[in-house]
């Protein structure tokens, strides 16, 4: 039973800490400089891809877009040809 009280107290402390963080965040976002500072902090947390990863994933996306566009074109031409035969 004591474990339940500890968890409840910990949860209450966590909730209070979160509310304090939110209040501080609202305060600093009220000014343009506060917003820019927080934006800079958040961008520092981002894990940016390496150049090699960026290039390889970009090539993969471009290939997939080309393949799907080609497939859609072929299916469209096929249905157009079939519609021409029916009508």
Buried (B, 14 or more C-beta within 10 A) or exposed (E): EEEEEEEEEEEEEEEEEEEEEEEEEEEEEEEEEBEEEEEEEEEEEEEEEEEEEEEEEEEEEEEEEEEEEEEEEEEEEEEEEEEEEEE
